[in-house]
Amino acid sequence: MKYLYLILFMGFCLVLSGQEKPNQTTAKTSKDSMKFDLYPNPAFQDVVYVTTSNNSGKDITIYDIFGKVVLKDRIAANKLNISRLIPGVYFLQVDENNKSMTRKLVVK
């Protein structure tokens, strides 16, 4: 069973990495979409910075690789505390002004 999870995880990571350009920090999918920067990524500290063009209040939801919500927070500026996360691969979803975007986050 462990091998099945390992194979699924590796396949999932390969599919995701094939969809991103190396060192890409800003994504734009349409003219109405929100774009944001997430740094540092991979994260070595307890804080990551999420900046958007509006920099207004943001709802942040972080999912593990199985889709389980591991952190949900609302930030007013751009500083997000991730000290509760253990090292691993996560998906960070930012909701701001009825727009949403998701990005991969690696915590080391």
SULRALIN-V943136 format. One record per residue. N is the residue number from 1. RES is the residue in three letters. PHI is phi in whole degrees, -180 to 180 (999 if undefined). OMEGA is omega in whole degrees, -180 to 180 (* if undefined). Layout:
N_RES_PHI_OMEGA / N_RES_PHI_OMEGA
This chain:
1_MET_999_178 / 2_LYS_-62_-179 / 3_TYR_-66_178 / 4_LEU_-63_178 / 5_TYR_-63_179 / 6_LEU_-64_180 / 7_ILE_-65_178 / 8_LEU_-62_180 / 9_PHE_-64_-179 / 10_MET_-66_177 / 11_GLY_-63_178 / 12_PHE_-62_179 / 13_CYS_-65_179 / 14_LEU_-65_179 / 15_VAL_-65_-180 / 16_LEU_-67_-178 / 17_SER_-69_178 / 18_GLY_-73_-178 / 19_GLN_-94_-178 / 20_GLU_-111_172 / 21_LYS_-85_179 / 22_PRO_-60_178 / 23_ASN_60_177 / 24_GLN_-84_-179 / 25_THR_-116_-180 / 26_THR_-128_179 / 27_ALA_-119_178 / 28_LYS_-138_-176 / 29_THR_-103_176 / 30_SER_-158_-177 / 31_LYS_-69_179 / 32_ASP_-95_-176 / 33_SER_-79_178 / 34_MET_-88_172 / 35_LYS_-121_-179 / 36_PHE_-147_177 / 37_ASP_-108_178 / 38_LEU_-127_-179 / 39_TYR_-150_-11 / 40_PRO_-73_178 / 41_ASN_-143_16 / 42_PRO_-75_-177 / 43_ALA_-92_177 / 44_PHE_-107_-178 / 45_GLN_-105_180 / 46_ASP_-92_-176 / 47_VAL_-133_169 / 48_VAL_-124_-178 / 49_TYR_-112_180 / 50_VAL_-117_-179 / 51_THR_-114_177 / 52_THR_-123_180 / 53_SER_-68_179 / 54_ASN_-86_-175 / 55_ASN_51_173 / 56_SER_-96_-180 / 57_GLY_-61_-177 / 58_LYS_-127_170 / 59_ASP_-94_-178 / 60_ILE_-113_174 / 61_THR_-127_180 / 62_ILE_-116_-179 / 63_TYR_-113_171 / 64_ASP_-84_-175 / 65_ILE_-70_178 / 66_PHE_-96_178 / 67_GLY_89_179 / 68_LYS_-83_178 / 69_VAL_-73_-180 / 70_VAL_-109_179 / 71_LEU_-156_177 / 72_LYS_-136_-175 / 73_ASP_-152_173 / 74_ARG_-119_180 / 75_ILE_-118_-179 / 76_ALA_-90_-178 / 77_ALA_-109_-178 / 78_ASN_-137_-174 / 79_LYS_-100_-179 / 80_LEU_-120_179 / 81_ASN_-85_180 / 82_ILE_-116_-176 / 83_SER_-64_180 / 84_ARG_-80_-178 / 85_LEU_-87_175 / 86_ILE_-87_180 / 87_PRO_-56_-180 / 88_GLY_164_180 / 89_VAL_-107_-178 / 90_TYR_-134_174 / 91_PHE_-120_-177 / 92_LEU_-106_179 / 93_GLN_-111_179 / 94_VAL_-112_175 / 95_ASP_-117_-179 / 96_GLU_-149_178 / 97_ASN_52_179 / 98_ASN_61_175 / 99_LYS_-124_-175 / 100_SER_-138_176 / 101_MET_-150_-178 / 102_THR_-123_-180 / 103_ARG_-142_177 / 104_LYS_-79_178 / 105_LEU_-126_177 / 106_VAL_-111_179 / 107_VAL_-110_179 / 108_LYS_-109_*
